[in-house]
Amino acid sequence: MHGIGVALVTEDREHLSALQTRLEATRLGRAVFTHIGYPLTPTDEILRQLQESRAEVVIVDVPTHDPQRAVRAIELIRATTLQIAIFANGEMTHPANIVASMRAGAGEYVDHAGGSDALLEALTRFSSMRTRTPGVAGKARVLTFLSAKGGSGCTTAAVNTALALQQSHGDVVLIDFAPIGHAALHLNLRPQFGVLDALQNLHRMDVQLLEGLMTPTKEGLHLLAGPQQPYTNEPTPGELARLFDFLVNHYRFVVVDGSSRLDPMTRLLSDLSNAVLVVAQTDVVSLWSVGRIHTFLEEGSERDRLRIVLNRYKKIPGFTDEDVEHATSCKVLWKVPNAFHSVSPAIDHGAPVVLQENLEISRSYKALAAALADASSISGGGPDLVYGEDRAVAKKPAAGRLSFSPARAGQ
């Protein structure tokens, strides 16, 4: 059974029952351990049972009028367990309890009166942080491609980068979240199932079902195909987080083709991603759009995950990377050379250019994939990417977060 493993600790049986009901309603978390009473000492049996349950999150119920034992329990859990997130559950009308719980080590304070929605939001944030945390063993890196405007080549970039990662590292899944999926056409595949089937069957999802929904290529890349016609029912944040929870535990890289969509689901995909690559060209409309996409996805966020991939690149005298970055407030990560006469027939025949030898554009996509793989392989934070004449090399940044320095050499 999949989902986020959650432990529930409280002194109130009625609260325990309410917490279990709320947790089940999220369809994202599952109770793996429950206990009436708080741990009192570092050697308390409750702490051993909590660790043996392999809970990923523990929710500690904080009484309104007597929070001291609950706060002490949060401190003990924080001090004696590893890699378990702590949520405090209590009334939002008592700021002192909130402050005490957070100071003791709680990462979230969930409103007891907020129903399942408040708990779902907290679990969704936990899931999104987990998918994008560098250096966590067994967790895939999520790379989302977006299009600055229609026809920029987003699907081409996503498909070829995913195939290059599959060739060099293996265990890659390409997810087509475009409004109408085209990735299958690029790969000459005829999928029977796809994203919509996965979202509709989350309640019974397991490894066998997940693999059954995939369409593999002969290179071993798995495609979770996009819809063949527009659909009106958007997934909820919880459903999207749960789908990615399955994917990041089953693959090494998750490559998302978001194409030209720009809606609340795009923001969710961005939040779940380690890096968001906006495919653009050096025309006014593309660069104007990149700036607006950057504002939409990064507004109110301290993250700096958007980078530009300049497609069909030709050097323009007097127009530099600095000019592009100034116009868009977004750094240039990569430049894919203009190879229309190779790319167009490759799309028509379902034979991606990255699989063709002796093409400059094929080498460029393989180098881009290598750079992205290196960026996700260093624990404690991603490396800056700097460019040599023939290939990208990774350097550890001073700050411990995923960051990409702009490309200075044409790739």
Beta strands, then each sheet from edge to edge (+ up, - down):
strand 1: 4-10
strand 2: 29-36
strand 3: 57-61
strand 4: 85-90
strand 5: 108-111
strand 6: 141-147
strand 7: 172-176
strand 8: 215-216
strand 9: 222-224
strand 10: 253-259
strand 11: 275-280
strand 12: 306-313
strand 13: 331-337
strand 14: 384-387
strand 15: 392-395
sheet 1: 2+ 1+ 3+ 4+ 5+
sheet 2: 8+ 9- 7- 10- 6- 11- 12- 13-
sheet 3: 14+ 15-
end
